[in-house]
Amino acid sequence: ERIREQTLHLEVGHQLDRDLLAKRLLRHGYNRMPLVEEPGEFSARGDIVDVYPPHSATPIRIELFGEEIESIRAFDAVTQRSLASLGYAIAPPSKELTPSRDLIIERQGRIRELAEAQGVGESETSSLIDSLLRGHMPPGMEALAPVLLGGTETPLDFLPDNALIFLDEPTEVE
């Protein structure tokens, strides 16, 4: 549900503020780069925004005319040449965990407790929280999922109560 809410829907002819788009991409785990080469990166130069969604085989180039999306094209990250014109594209969050600023503020006490229990110093914890509040998602951020999400789901959560589960290699599963 969170991923669906944070997915960007881009369509030719729709309005789009380039600066707000850049802020949103940063907040959703994308890294700003001069050129887009890897999934999870974006670049904004003038009226062109390149985004490499994590689910996509190729990045997309969004060309703006003012604040209107004039074109969306898939392109080759190596040659920077267009591959196909698209009428519509989506860009889900680059990372699985992209907490809002409000959620980080609300749960900072729990983050501090977890850090203290793991022997992380106060200054390092404060630095992490400040970084999160500014929208930077450091590597290993997924370790905070239980604190920030209040628990996590497993595939078992989606099975009916009377589901039969067969473990082919119990020691491997363990």
Secondary structure, DSSP 8 states (H G I E B T S, - for coil): -HHHHH-EEEETT-B--HHHHHHHHHHTT-EE-SS--STTEEEEETTEEEE--TT-SS-EEEEEETTEEEEEEEE-TTT--EEEEESEEEE--SSS----HHHHHHHHHHHHHHHHHTT--HHHHHHHHHHHHTT---TTGGGGHHHHHSS---GGGGS-TT-----SSHHHH-
